[in-house]
Amino acid sequence: MLTGFSAARQQVTSALEALSQLASECELKQAHAAASDALHRLSENRFNLVVFGEFKRGKSTFLNSLLGRDVLPTAVIPLTSIVTIVQYGEQERAVVRFLDGRREVTVPLEEIQDYITEAANPENRKGVARVEVFLPAPLLHDGVRLVDTPGVGSVYEHNTQVAQEFLPHADAAVFLVAADPPISKTEREFLRLVRDYAVKLFVVQNKIDNLTPEELEQSLQFTRAVIAQEIGGDSVRIYPLSARQALAAKLRGDERMLEESGLPAFERDLDDFLTHER
């Protein structure tokens, strides 16, 4: 995955290095500064794909389905309270970073719920800044980082604030809504914020397995109308899927079930975007 992007990045890097050198030799200070800045940003090689949405829309399950395994904790009540960043690493581990700058803590993946969930860390009394999860997953090659944010609009107001504060760090966003109930007023308000910050926006309608085909079509029509109204035009595609079904299919190795979940259509477009447009 993303091998095309690796080759393209190397070509762009070589071109920028040549441009920077030429600009320096010709004493074109502005061009030299621009080329140098572009090289620096490219060398950092980090791309934050951030998942936003209202509480209990299935954001953590959706990210687990992309990874093909249960990594992030899920529950039937508002759960995630801390930003969790999943990135590439040969050794599976999680690093907990704190707001006061104290020494970071490395923990097994099974223990991240002790730091990122509302139940184990109510109102973030442990002072966690973020948790970084490292996995040797193909999707995470070439600097792609999957970011799980707390759900907006729950009874825990600080969760909404945490999600909003991460908006400026989003290179692309997945806005996750659910088939039932439909998109809410809180989601509409947050969608406007996401639109203003993210370069690329993917809209995913999760939990389609809860509806009949007729109900699903009605729900999609409603969501399309709302999205068009809030961000203008009808250019944003909506990906209907069942993250729960997709994760189960990947865990079982059931290709037919996976295709029926709707996730592969999103994954193909995401791969194409990360390879050619990011």
Long-range contacts (C-beta under 8 A, 24 or more apart in sequence): 1-138, 1-139, 1-141, 1-271, 1-274, 2-141, 2-142, 2-144, 2-271, 2-274, 2-275, 4-275, 4-276, 5-142, 5-274, 5-275, 5-276, 5-278, 6-141, 6-142, 8-275, 8-276, 9-42, 9-45, 9-142, 12-42, 13-39, 13-42, 13-43, 16-42, 44-143, 45-142, 45-143, 46-143, 46-145, 47-142, 47-143, 47-144, 47-145, 47-171, 47-172, 47-274, 47-278, 48-85, 48-145, 48-147, 48-169, 48-170, 48-171, 48-172, 49-144, 49-145, 49-146, 49-147, 49-170, 49-171, 49-172, 49-173, 49-174, 49-270, 50-147, 50-149, 50-166, 50-167, 50-169, 50-170, 50-171, 50-172, 50-173, 50-174, 50-198, 51-146, 51-147, 51-148, 51-149, 51-173, 51-174, 51-176, 52-149, 52-152, 52-163, 52-167, 52-170, 52-173, 52-174, 52-175, 52-176, 52-190, 52-194, 53-151, 53-152, 53-175, 53-176, 53-177, 53-187, 53-190, 54-151, 54-152, 54-153, 54-154, 54-177, 54-184, 54-186, 54-187, 54-190, 55-150, 55-151, 55-152, 55-153, 55-154, 55-159, 56-151, 56-154, 56-178, 57-151, 57-176, 57-177, 57-178, 57-206, 57-207, 58-176, 58-178, 58-206, 58-207, 58-243, 58-244, 59-148, 59-149, 59-151, 59-176, 60-148, 61-206, 61-243, 61-244, 61-247, 62-174, 62-176, 62-204, 62-206, 62-243, 63-146, 63-148, 64-243, 64-247, 65-243, 65-244, 65-246, 65-247, 65-250, 65-261, 65-263, 66-139, 66-146, 66-263, 66-267, 67-135, 67-137, 67-139, 67-146, 68-137, 68-247, 68-250, 68-251, 69-250, 69-251, 70-247, 70-251, 71-109, 71-133, 71-135, 72-112, 72-133, 72-148, 73-112, 73-113, 73-116, 73-117, 75-117, 75-119, 77-118, 77-119, 78-118, 78-151, 78-154, 78-155, 78-156, 78-159, 79-117, 79-118, 79-119, 80-116, 80-117, 80-118, 80-148, 80-149, 80-150, 80-151, 80-159, 81-116, 81-117, 81-118, 81-121, 81-122, 81-123, 81-124, 81-150, 81-156, 81-158, 81-159, 81-162, 82-115, 82-116, 82-121, 82-124, 82-128, 82-130, 82-131, 82-150, 82-162, 83-130, 83-131, 83-147, 83-148, 83-149, 83-150, 83-162, 83-163, 83-166, 84-112, 84-116, 84-130, 84-131, 84-132, 84-133, 84-147, 84-148, 85-130, 85-131, 85-132, 85-133, 85-145, 85-146, 85-147, 85-148, 86-132, 86-133, 86-135, 86-137, 86-140, 86-145, 86-146, 86-147, 86-148, 87-132, 87-133, 87-134, 87-135, 87-140, 87-144, 87-145, 87-146, 88-134, 88-135, 88-136, 88-137, 88-140, 88-141, 88-143, 88-144, 89-134, 89-135, 89-136, 90-136, 91-134, 91-136, 92-134, 92-135, 92-136, 93-133, 93-134, 94-131, 94-132, 94-133, 94-134, 95-131, 95-132, 95-134, 96-128, 96-131, 97-128, 97-129, 97-130, 97-131, 97-132, 98-126, 98-127, 98-128, 98-129, 99-127, 99-128, 99-129, 100-127, 109-133, 118-156, 118-159, 123-156, 123-158, 124-158, 142-274, 144-274, 152-186, 152-187, 152-190, 153-184, 153-186, 153-187, 153-190, 160-190, 163-190, 164-190, 164-193, 167-193, 167-194, 167-197, 167-198, 168-197, 170-194, 170-197, 170-198, 171-198, 171-199, 171-200, 171-278, 172-198, 172-199, 172-200, 172-201, 172-202, 172-273, 172-278, 173-197, 173-198, 173-200, 173-201, 173-202, 174-202, 174-203, 174-204, 175-201, 175-202, 175-203, 175-204, 176-204, 176-206, 177-203, 177-204, 177-205, 177-206, 177-223, 178-205, 178-206, 178-207, 179-205, 179-206, 179-207, 179-208, 179-210, 179-211, 179-215, 179-216, 179-219, 179-220, 179-240, 180-207, 180-210, 180-211, 180-215, 180-219, 182-219, 182-222, 182-223, 182-226, 183-222, 183-223, 183-226, 183-227, 188-226, 188-230, 191-227, 191-230, 191-231, 192-230, 192-231, 195-230, 195-231, 200-273, 200-277, 200-278, 201-231, 201-236, 202-237, 202-239, 202-266, 202-269, 202-270, 203-227, 203-236, 203-237, 203-238, 203-239, 204-238, 204-239, 204-241, 204-266, 205-238, 205-239, 205-240, 205-241, 206-241, 206-242, 206-243, 207-242, 207-243, 207-244, 208-240, 208-241, 208-242, 208-262, 209-242, 209-244, 209-245, 216-240, 237-269, 239-265, 239-266, 239-269, 241-265, 241-266
